[in-house]
Each structure stands twice: as structure tokens, then as C-alpha cells.
């Protein structure tokens, strides 16, 4: 009888503890979901290593995979206070390119190339302070001259990196930016919505070429763990974009490409330091290229997948 009473007592105590635990869990969860985040704080300034993998798959309209291009960027970041010019400094340690299953090659001229990041477009009409001339007449480590299209995609790898890791991930000086995200589930329209940045690149891409964003939005989706660090997870979405690119690969031979694009993905920011730990992006580009000679028109679909990872020194040096 005494044993039965003790068992009933233990059950009551267990049920009471479970109820209290559920209440506390519910309260903590509610507090977490209603927490006010502050993205306007300055990023903790220390050097960082990034590895960016970008894969472009080119499809014909019937779904046939025509080619696959792999671009891998090893980029080191040095904060402004440690830079000689007192500006954010980035150094491309190496750049690797591979098409289909061919041998991987590097781009020698980009090895250990340093530049200072500039938000927006500078007086030379250069986006993010990236020198256009660096991508003129690129050659790979085998001495092969790269096509203008591949050269542009290599340049665009740097543009993509700073678009996600700086422009979208850092507070804006004017207009709506990540600093206006406060609560999980909140969605804002970024200041870059409907912007029309130039995409001209020296002699590779002619003046008048552009990429126009749609309604670019940021949504604070929740929390995650990356590199064993608690991170906020922010979703970005470009809306419906349009593009026009004019190229002159040779005299009196103009190639015009028009189309649409939609890119979206997630970025993970360290809760403590506000540094980017990871970015995942997917883009689909549908386009038509008009040539002055047969076949006159080429229709294509390109799927782009990007992963940017903040890595330690050991991983970066492999």
C-alpha cells in the first residue's frame, strides 16, 4: 500500500515538473520569437577567410545540359584599420576555373591580387571598387586566352560575393536595409529594389548593358548554427529581374543578349560578431542571344548555384 502511494506521489511530482518545464519552454520560445534583433551594429573587425564556389549549368530549351562551368574563389578579408589605405581590403589568394570535366586551371593574374572595397559605384563607373582592366584579356595557367563570356563570369564572381556579403548583409547609409529587420518573420523591401546597375566591363561588355533588379526583399527567417556559432538566417529574393548585354567579340560583329533572371537564397550572420558565416544562392537566367550570322538566335537557360563559406586558416590553406 505504501509503495502504491509513493508511486502515485512520484507520478504527481513528475507531471508537475513536466508542466513547469512546458510552461518555461513556452515562455522562452515566445520570448525568443519576439526578440528584437539589432543589425545596425558595426561588424566586429577582424580578418576573415572565404571560399566561394559558383556552378553554372547551361541548358538548351529542351532541357539538354550543354555545359557546366565551375568558379572557385579564395578571398581573404582585411579590416580597414589594418589596411594601408584604411579601407576594407580583399585579396584574391587564388581563382580556379573548370569547364565540364576538363582539368582545373587557375587565373595567374588574379593570384594575390588585392583591392579596396567601395560600396556602390565609384567615379570610374566601377561597381564595388573592382578594377575592370584586371579582367581584360584573361589567360589561364595553361596560357589559353579565355573567352569574353568566361572573363565576364569571373569578374561577376567578385560582384556576387560583395552583393551578398556586403551590400545586402551590411547596414545601408540611406534607404531600407538589413538594419530595418527587427523581428523573426519580418520582411522588408531593400533599397536596391528596381535598381539598374551597369554591367559594362571594358571592351568585353559594351556600354548600355544593364541588369535591372526586381523587388529585392529581405526576410528574417529565424536562427541556425553555422561553424558552431549561433546565426541569424536572412532570406533574400530579387523578384523578377531583366537584363541586356551587348558584346563585340570582333569588329563588326555585335552580339546582343536579352532575358530575365530570378535569384534568391539565405545568408547566415553570426549573432555575436555580425560576420557572414555562410551564403547560399540559386539563380535561373532565361535568355535569347541574337547573332549577326547563323544560327542568328540562341535560346538558353542557365542555372547558377553559389555557396560562400567563412572558413578557418587550415581549411583556407588546403
KOLGUTOR-890483 format. One record per residue (C-alpha): x, y, z; residue number from 1; residue in three letters. Coordinates in nm, 4 decimals, decimal comma, always signed. Example, Ala and Ser with C-alpha at 12.3 -4.5 7.8 and 13.67 -1.06 7.14 Angstrom:
LUMKE       east      north         up     k     r
LUMKE    +1,2300    -0,4500    +0,7800     1   ALA
LUMKE    +1,3670    -0,1060    +0,7140     2   SER
This chain:
LUMKE       east      north         up     k     r
LUMKE    +0,0000    +0,0000    +0,0000     1   UNK
LUMKE    +0,2819    +0,2329    +0,0982     2   UNK
LUMKE    +0,4592    +0,1538    -0,2303     3   UNK
LUMKE    +0,1460    +0,2391    -0,4298     4   UNK
LUMKE    +0,1133    +0,5732    -0,2519     5   UNK
LUMKE    +0,4787    +0,6537    -0,3279     6   UNK
LUMKE    +0,4313    +0,5648    -0,6967     7   UNK
LUMKE    +0,1276    +0,7920    -0,7208     8   UNK
LUMKE    +0,3236    +1,0649    -0,5461     9   UNK
LUMKE    +0,6130    +1,0289    -0,7900    10   UNK
LUMKE    +0,3722    +1,0454    -1,0839    11   UNK
LUMKE    +0,2203    +1,3672    -0,9469    12   UNK
LUMKE    +0,5662    +1,5199    -0,8972    13   UNK
LUMKE    +0,6716    +1,4117    -1,2485    14   UNK
LUMKE    +0,3566    +1,5610    -1,4011    15   UNK
LUMKE    +0,4107    +1,8827    -1,2069    16   UNK
LUMKE    +0,7737    +1,9101    -1,3231    17   UNK
LUMKE    +0,6688    +1,8392    -1,6810    18   UNK
LUMKE    +0,4031    +2,1090    -1,6650    19   UNK
LUMKE    +0,6509    +2,3619    -1,5266    20   UNK
LUMKE    +0,9055    +2,2659    -1,7943    21   UNK
LUMKE    +0,6445    +2,3090    -2,0677    22   UNK
LUMKE    +0,5440    +2,6483    -1,9325    23   UNK
LUMKE    +0,9062    +2,7663    -1,9124    24   UNK
LUMKE    +0,9791    +2,6274    -2,2596    25   UNK
LUMKE    +0,6729    +2,8021    -2,3971    26   UNK
LUMKE    +0,7680    +3,1301    -2,2326    27   UNK
LUMKE    +1,1297    +3,1099    -2,3508    28   UNK
LUMKE    +1,0224    +3,0176    -2,7017    29   UNK
LUMKE    +0,7765    +3,3062    -2,7143    30   UNK
LUMKE    +1,0427    +3,5435    -2,5851    31   UNK
LUMKE    +1,2882    +3,4187    -2,8466    32   UNK
LUMKE    +1,0421    +3,4505    -3,1326    33   UNK
LUMKE    +0,9565    +3,8054    -3,0215    34   UNK
LUMKE    +1,3179    +3,9080    -2,9633    35   UNK
LUMKE    +1,4249    +4,2378    -3,1218    36   UNK
LUMKE    +1,7415    +4,1947    -3,3276    37   UNK
LUMKE    +1,9850    +4,4764    -3,3986    38   UNK
LUMKE    +2,1504    +4,4604    -3,7413    39   UNK
LUMKE    +2,2627    +4,8234    -3,7280    40   UNK
LUMKE    +2,5640    +4,7389    -3,5133    41   UNK
LUMKE    +2,9059    +4,7546    -3,6719    42   UNK
LUMKE    +3,0654    +4,4244    -3,7624    43   UNK
LUMKE    +3,3395    +4,3071    -3,5287    44   UNK
LUMKE    +3,6539    +4,3876    -3,7216    45   UNK
LUMKE    +3,8984    +4,1009    -3,7666    46   UNK
LUMKE    +4,0409    +3,9235    -4,0701    47   UNK
LUMKE    +3,8310    +3,6560    -4,2390    48   UNK
LUMKE    +3,8778    +3,3814    -4,4990    49   UNK
LUMKE    +3,6133    +3,2971    -4,7570    50   UNK
LUMKE    +3,5822    +3,0199    -5,0130    51   UNK
LUMKE    +3,3189    +3,0799    -5,2798    52   UNK
LUMKE    +3,2029    +2,8034    -5,5130    53   UNK
LUMKE    +2,9887    +2,9034    -5,8107    54   UNK
LUMKE    +2,8490    +2,6498    -6,0580    55   UNK
LUMKE    +2,6719    +2,7497    -6,3812    56   UNK
LUMKE    +2,4771    +2,4877    -6,5750    57   UNK
LUMKE    +2,3787    +2,5813    -6,9309    58   UNK
LUMKE    +2,0683    +2,4114    -7,0730    59   UNK
LUMKE    +1,9055    +2,4164    -7,4152    60   UNK
LUMKE    +1,5267    +2,4840    -7,4259    61   UNK
LUMKE    +1,4544    +2,1084    -7,4412    62   UNK
LUMKE    +1,6376    +2,0517    -7,1110    63   UNK
LUMKE    +1,9647    +1,9159    -7,2521    64   UNK
LUMKE    +2,2669    +2,0088    -7,0401    65   UNK
LUMKE    +2,5156    +2,1706    -7,2772    66   UNK
LUMKE    +2,7991    +2,2647    -7,0427    67   UNK
LUMKE    +2,8887    +2,3220    -6,6795    68   UNK
LUMKE    +3,1267    +2,5893    -6,5517    69   UNK
LUMKE    +3,2877    +2,5862    -6,2067    70   UNK
LUMKE    +3,4358    +2,9000    -6,0495    71   UNK
LUMKE    +3,6146    +2,8841    -5,7128    72   UNK
LUMKE    +3,7344    +3,1988    -5,5379    73   UNK
LUMKE    +3,9643    +3,2076    -5,2331    74   UNK
LUMKE    +3,9252    +3,5532    -5,0828    75   UNK
LUMKE    +4,0892    +3,6980    -4,7711    76   UNK
LUMKE    +3,9388    +3,9999    -4,5941    77   UNK
LUMKE    +4,1453    +4,2572    -4,4032    78   UNK
LUMKE    +3,9605    +4,5215    -4,1960    79   UNK
LUMKE    +4,0133    +4,8901    -4,2703    80   UNK
LUMKE    +4,2247    +4,9607    -3,9611    81   UNK
LUMKE    +4,4840    +4,7066    -4,0751    82   UNK
LUMKE    +4,4884    +4,8188    -4,4392    83   UNK
LUMKE    +4,7471    +5,0691    -4,5651    84   UNK
LUMKE    +4,4718    +5,2742    -4,7326    85   UNK
LUMKE    +4,2464    +5,2461    -4,4255    86   UNK
LUMKE    +3,9761    +5,0873    -4,6370    87   UNK
LUMKE    +3,8339    +4,7362    -4,6399    88   UNK
LUMKE    +4,0864    +4,5277    -4,8273    89   UNK
LUMKE    +4,0273    +4,1985    -5,0063    90   UNK
LUMKE    +4,2948    +3,9718    -5,1516    91   UNK
LUMKE    +4,2198    +3,7040    -5,4081    92   UNK
LUMKE    +4,4613    +3,4325    -5,2998    93   UNK
LUMKE    +4,3690    +3,2166    -5,5993    94   UNK
LUMKE    +4,0933    +3,1699    -5,8550    95   UNK
LUMKE    +4,0162    +2,8264    -6,0034    96   UNK
LUMKE    +3,8141    +2,7628    -6,3190    97   UNK
LUMKE    +3,6897    +2,4347    -6,4653    98   UNK
LUMKE    +3,4605    +2,3611    -6,7589    99   UNK
LUMKE    +3,2778    +2,0278    -6,7606   100   UNK
LUMKE    +3,5257    +1,7518    -6,6672   101   UNK
LUMKE    +3,8340    +1,9241    -6,8051   102   UNK
LUMKE    +4,1398    +1,9885    -6,5894   103   UNK
LUMKE    +4,1137    +2,2672    -6,3362   104   UNK
LUMKE    +4,3113    +2,5802    -6,4194   105   UNK
LUMKE    +4,3955    +2,8927    -6,2247   106   UNK
LUMKE    +4,3950    +3,2570    -6,3337   107   UNK
LUMKE    +4,7545    +3,3754    -6,2650   108   UNK
LUMKE    +4,6854    +3,7485    -6,2954   109   UNK
LUMKE    +4,4344    +3,7261    -6,0092   110   UNK
LUMKE    +4,6645    +3,5367    -5,7700   111   UNK
LUMKE    +4,7387    +3,7524    -5,4607   112   UNK
LUMKE    +4,5590    +4,0482    -5,6215   113   UNK
LUMKE    +4,4388    +4,2976    -5,3596   114   UNK
LUMKE    +4,1761    +4,5694    -5,3915   115   UNK
LUMKE    +3,9787    +4,8013    -5,1645   116   UNK
LUMKE    +3,6053    +4,7533    -5,1365   117   UNK
LUMKE    +3,3882    +5,0540    -5,2212   118   UNK
LUMKE    +3,0151    +5,0468    -5,1590   119   UNK
LUMKE    +2,8159    +5,1265    -5,4722   120   UNK
LUMKE    +2,9610    +5,2710    -5,7938   121   UNK
LUMKE    +3,2757    +5,4872    -5,7948   122   UNK
LUMKE    +3,3783    +5,7748    -6,0232   123   UNK
LUMKE    +3,5187    +5,5287    -6,2800   124   UNK
LUMKE    +3,1759    +5,3649    -6,3005   125   UNK
LUMKE    +3,3214    +5,0581    -6,1303   126   UNK
LUMKE    +3,0964    +4,8521    -5,9053   127   UNK
LUMKE    +3,2298    +4,7863    -5,5509   128   UNK
LUMKE    +3,5680    +4,9345    -5,6471   129   UNK
LUMKE    +3,6650    +4,6375    -5,8656   130   UNK
LUMKE    +3,9053    +4,7365    -6,1447   131   UNK
LUMKE    +3,7620    +4,6464    -6,4871   132   UNK
LUMKE    +4,1033    +4,6373    -6,6529   133   UNK
LUMKE    +4,2088    +4,3440    -6,4374   134   UNK
LUMKE    +3,9732    +4,1232    -6,6381   135   UNK
LUMKE    +4,0864    +4,2281    -6,9859   136   UNK
LUMKE    +4,2411    +3,9521    -7,1991   137   UNK
LUMKE    +4,2472    +3,6962    -6,9198   138   UNK
LUMKE    +4,4600    +3,3855    -6,9632   139   UNK
LUMKE    +4,4503    +3,0640    -6,7630   140   UNK
LUMKE    +4,7509    +2,8882    -6,6095   141   UNK
LUMKE    +4,7952    +2,6894    -6,9335   142   UNK
LUMKE    +4,8377    +3,0084    -7,1362   143   UNK
LUMKE    +4,4950    +2,9861    -7,3026   144   UNK
LUMKE    +4,3124    +3,3135    -7,3709   145   UNK
LUMKE    +3,9711    +3,2963    -7,2074   146   UNK
LUMKE    +3,6585    +3,3979    -7,3968   147   UNK
LUMKE    +3,4930    +3,7283    -7,3188   148   UNK
LUMKE    +3,1966    +3,5403    -7,1726   149   UNK
LUMKE    +3,4093    +3,3426    -6,9274   150   UNK
LUMKE    +3,6136    +3,6541    -6,8405   151   UNK
LUMKE    +3,2922    +3,8353    -6,7562   152   UNK
LUMKE    +3,1701    +3,5459    -6,5396   153   UNK
LUMKE    +3,4990    +3,5526    -6,3471   154   UNK
LUMKE    +3,4548    +3,9262    -6,2882   155   UNK
LUMKE    +3,0930    +3,8677    -6,1888   156   UNK
LUMKE    +3,2048    +3,6200    -5,9203   157   UNK
LUMKE    +3,3539    +3,9126    -5,7272   158   UNK
LUMKE    +3,0379    +4,1190    -5,7832   159   UNK
LUMKE    +2,8241    +3,8344    -5,6488   160   UNK
LUMKE    +3,0430    +3,7979    -5,3401   161   UNK
LUMKE    +3,0172    +4,1629    -5,2406   162   UNK
LUMKE    +2,6486    +4,1839    -5,3314   163   UNK
LUMKE    +2,5649    +3,9189    -5,0715   164   UNK
LUMKE    +2,8391    +3,9588    -4,8097   165   UNK
LUMKE    +2,8491    +4,3397    -4,8054   166   UNK
LUMKE    +2,5687    +4,5200    -4,9869   167   UNK
LUMKE    +2,2795    +4,3066    -4,8613   168   UNK
LUMKE    +2,4378    +4,1888    -4,5353   169   UNK
LUMKE    +2,5542    +4,5273    -4,4026   170   UNK
LUMKE    +2,3541    +4,8356    -4,2942   171   UNK
LUMKE    +2,2851    +5,0862    -4,5709   172   UNK
LUMKE    +2,3781    +5,4534    -4,5419   173   UNK
LUMKE    +2,0461    +5,5578    -4,6932   174   UNK
LUMKE    +1,7184    +5,3832    -4,7634   175   UNK
LUMKE    +1,5886    +5,0495    -4,6428   176   UNK
LUMKE    +1,8476    +4,7893    -4,5481   177   UNK
LUMKE    +1,9125    +4,4977    -4,3165   178   UNK
LUMKE    +1,9224    +4,7390    -4,0214   179   UNK
LUMKE    +1,5431    +4,7685    -4,0555   180   UNK
LUMKE    +1,4890    +4,3988    -3,9850   181   UNK
LUMKE    +1,3929    +4,3611    -3,6194   182   UNK
LUMKE    +1,1731    +4,0537    -3,5704   183   UNK
LUMKE    +1,1662    +3,6945    -3,6920   184   UNK
LUMKE    +0,9190    +3,6747    -3,9798   185   UNK
LUMKE    +0,9576    +4,0421    -4,0762   186   UNK
LUMKE    +1,0062    +4,1236    -4,4471   187   UNK
LUMKE    +1,1386    +4,4485    -4,5944   188   UNK
LUMKE    +1,1982    +4,5857    -4,9438   189   UNK
LUMKE    +1,5707    +4,6609    -4,9803   190   UNK
LUMKE    +1,6946    +4,9920    -5,1215   191   UNK
LUMKE    +1,8383    +4,8055    -5,4216   192   UNK
LUMKE    +1,4871    +4,7161    -5,5427   193   UNK
LUMKE    +1,4382    +4,8070    -5,9112   194   UNK
LUMKE    +1,7955    +4,9414    -5,9340   195   UNK
LUMKE    +1,9692    +4,9243    -6,2702   196   UNK
LUMKE    +2,3447    +4,8874    -6,2193   197   UNK
LUMKE    +2,5708    +4,8960    -6,5264   198   UNK
LUMKE    +2,7342    +4,5695    -6,6259   199   UNK
LUMKE    +2,9743    +4,7081    -6,8866   200   UNK
LUMKE    +3,3251    +4,5676    -6,8481   201   UNK
LUMKE    +3,5953    +4,7364    -7,0562   202   UNK
LUMKE    +3,5982    +4,6043    -7,4112   203   UNK
LUMKE    +3,4286    +4,2776    -7,3071   204   UNK
LUMKE    +3,0817    +4,4184    -7,2422   205   UNK
LUMKE    +2,9661    +4,7335    -7,4233   206   UNK
LUMKE    +2,8173    +5,0489    -7,2721   207   UNK
LUMKE    +2,4399    +5,0389    -7,2323   208   UNK
LUMKE    +2,4407    +4,6850    -7,0990   209   UNK
LUMKE    +2,2466    +4,6506    -6,7754   210   UNK
LUMKE    +2,0957    +4,4198    -6,5169   211   UNK
LUMKE    +1,7773    +4,5531    -6,3589   212   UNK
LUMKE    +1,6670    +4,4128    -6,0245   213   UNK
LUMKE    +1,3077    +4,3439    -5,9357   214   UNK
LUMKE    +1,1594    +4,3987    -5,5897   215   UNK
LUMKE    +1,4588    +4,2940    -5,3784   216   UNK
LUMKE    +1,3421    +4,1820    -5,0352   217   UNK
LUMKE    +1,4996    +4,0612    -4,7107   218   UNK
LUMKE    +1,3158    +3,8347    -4,4652   219   UNK
LUMKE    +1,4404    +3,7401    -4,1197   220   UNK
LUMKE    +1,3564    +3,3679    -4,1297   221   UNK
LUMKE    +1,4970    +3,2539    -3,7962   222   UNK
LUMKE    +1,8066    +3,1118    -3,6304   223   UNK
LUMKE    +2,0587    +2,8454    -3,7218   224   UNK
LUMKE    +2,4034    +2,7087    -3,6313   225   UNK
LUMKE    +2,6963    +2,7558    -3,8718   226   UNK
LUMKE    +3,0629    +2,6972    -3,7827   227   UNK
LUMKE    +2,9380    +2,6061    -3,4333   228   UNK
LUMKE    +2,8105    +2,9631    -3,3939   229   UNK
LUMKE    +2,4502    +3,0772    -3,3438   230   UNK
LUMKE    +2,3477    +3,2748    -3,6517   231   UNK
LUMKE    +2,0528    +3,4701    -3,7793   232   UNK
LUMKE    +1,9180    +3,3366    -4,1089   233   UNK
LUMKE    +1,8140    +3,6092    -4,3528   234   UNK
LUMKE    +1,6424    +3,5196    -4,6803   235   UNK
LUMKE    +1,6923    +3,7417    -4,9857   236   UNK
LUMKE    +1,4846    +3,7443    -5,3035   237   UNK
LUMKE    +1,5442    +3,9553    -5,6135   238   UNK
LUMKE    +1,1948    +3,9495    -5,7589   239   UNK
LUMKE    +1,1679    +3,9454    -6,1390   240   UNK
LUMKE    +1,4852    +4,0882    -6,2979   241   UNK
LUMKE    +1,5681    +4,1789    -6,6567   242   UNK
LUMKE    +1,8961    +4,2077    -6,8427   243   UNK
LUMKE    +2,0530    +4,3260    -7,1660   244   UNK
LUMKE    +2,4154    +4,2530    -7,2555   245   UNK
LUMKE    +2,5884    +4,3741    -7,5727   246   UNK
LUMKE    +2,9211    +4,2203    -7,6702   247   UNK
LUMKE    +3,1562    +4,2865    -7,9632   248   UNK
LUMKE    +3,3855    +3,9826    -7,9757   249   UNK
LUMKE    +3,5317    +4,1073    -8,3048   250   UNK
LUMKE    +3,4981    +4,4129    -8,5324   251   UNK
LUMKE    +3,1545    +4,4494    -8,6969   252   UNK
LUMKE    +3,0232    +4,1508    -8,5012   253   UNK
LUMKE    +2,7712    +4,2565    -8,2365   254   UNK
LUMKE    +2,6078    +4,0014    -8,0081   255   UNK
LUMKE    +2,3039    +4,1095    -7,8044   256   UNK
LUMKE    +2,1553    +3,9038    -7,5225   257   UNK
LUMKE    +1,8266    +3,9893    -7,3532   258   UNK
LUMKE    +1,6410    +3,7940    -7,0879   259   UNK
LUMKE    +1,5120    +3,7617    -6,7338   260   UNK
LUMKE    +1,6537    +3,6382    -6,4067   261   UNK
LUMKE    +1,5394    +3,5456    -6,0577   262   UNK
LUMKE    +1,7881    +3,4932    -5,7744   263   UNK
LUMKE    +1,7189    +3,4017    -5,4137   264   UNK
LUMKE    +1,8905    +3,2445    -5,1156   265   UNK
LUMKE    +1,9889    +3,2674    -4,7491   266   UNK
LUMKE    +2,2706    +3,4353    -4,5604   267   UNK
LUMKE    +2,3814    +3,3392    -4,2113   268   UNK
LUMKE    +2,5206    +3,6105    -3,9826   269   UNK
LUMKE    +2,6996    +3,5427    -3,6544   270   UNK
LUMKE    +2,4744    +3,6690    -3,3728   271   UNK
LUMKE    +2,7713    +3,7977    -3,1749   272   UNK
LUMKE    +3,0073    +3,9428    -3,4355   273   UNK
LUMKE    +2,7556    +4,0030    -3,7199   274   UNK
LUMKE    +3,0063    +3,8485    -3,9618   275   UNK
LUMKE    +2,8789    +3,6424    -4,2534   276   UNK
LUMKE    +2,9341    +3,2704    -4,1923   277   UNK
LUMKE    +2,7637    +3,1299    -4,4999   278   UNK
LUMKE    +2,5630    +3,2312    -4,8075   279   UNK
LUMKE    +2,3587    +3,0017    -5,0322   280   UNK
LUMKE    +2,2147    +3,1392    -5,3580   281   UNK
LUMKE    +2,0308    +2,9976    -5,6594   282   UNK
LUMKE    +1,9575    +3,1891    -5,9797   283   UNK
LUMKE    +1,7790    +3,0972    -6,3011   284   UNK
LUMKE    +1,8519    +3,3038    -6,6130   285   UNK
LUMKE    +1,6409    +3,2679    -6,9291   286   UNK
LUMKE    +1,7795    +3,4491    -7,2317   287   UNK
LUMKE    +1,7864    +3,4889    -7,6081   288   UNK
LUMKE    +2,1070    +3,5815    -7,7903   289   UNK
LUMKE    +2,0879    +3,7450    -8,1322   290   UNK
LUMKE    +2,3855    +3,6941    -8,3664   291   UNK
LUMKE    +2,4641    +3,8700    -8,6988   292   UNK
LUMKE    +2,5280    +3,5286    -8,8572   293   UNK
LUMKE    +2,3677    +3,1799    -8,8488   294   UNK
LUMKE    +2,2176    +3,0410    -8,6307   295   UNK
LUMKE    +2,1114    +3,4057    -8,5679   296   UNK
LUMKE    +1,9287    +3,3237    -8,2432   297   UNK
LUMKE    +2,0297    +3,1091    -7,9465   298   UNK
LUMKE    +1,7871    +3,0448    -7,6593   299   UNK
LUMKE    +1,9228    +2,9161    -7,3310   300   UNK
LUMKE    +1,8520    +2,8586    -6,9641   301   UNK
LUMKE    +2,1304    +2,8919    -6,7071   302   UNK
LUMKE    +2,1031    +2,7668    -6,3513   303   UNK
LUMKE    +2,3554    +2,9168    -6,1112   304   UNK
LUMKE    +2,4276    +2,7849    -5,7620   305   UNK
LUMKE    +2,6579    +2,9653    -5,5211   306   UNK
LUMKE    +2,7904    +2,8707    -5,1790   307   UNK
LUMKE    +3,0094    +3,1142    -4,9842   308   UNK
LUMKE    +3,1691    +2,9826    -4,6658   309   UNK
LUMKE    +3,3611    +3,1598    -4,3918   310   UNK
LUMKE    +3,6451    +2,9164    -4,3117   311   UNK
LUMKE    +3,9379    +2,8864    -4,0712   312   UNK
LUMKE    +4,3022    +2,9244    -4,1754   313   UNK
LUMKE    +4,3599    +2,5485    -4,2010   314   UNK
LUMKE    +4,0699    +2,4930    -4,4434   315   UNK
LUMKE    +4,1616    +2,8036    -4,6414   316   UNK
LUMKE    +4,5181    +2,6835    -4,6988   317   UNK
LUMKE    +4,4225    +2,3404    -4,8324   318   UNK
